[in-house]
């Protein structure tokens, strides 16, 4: 993410796919199969990191596995 944002001009758009990870990010951890927990944790950590990035405005599209559209504002 950090390397990509450095390449995108202010006003530019970046889209990240699979940010809902099949809906598992909205489930309690115990409701997710053991095989998917590591990937779920990665998706949660990534979503948290970009949501705190003050350089971005974010929109989440809940189609498929989720698409997060980010616009660089500064």
Buried (B, 14 or more C-beta within 10 A) or exposed (E): EEEEBEEBEEEEEBEBEBBBBBEBBEEEEEEBEEEBEEBBBEBBEBBEEBEEBEEBEBEBEEEEBBBBBBBBEE
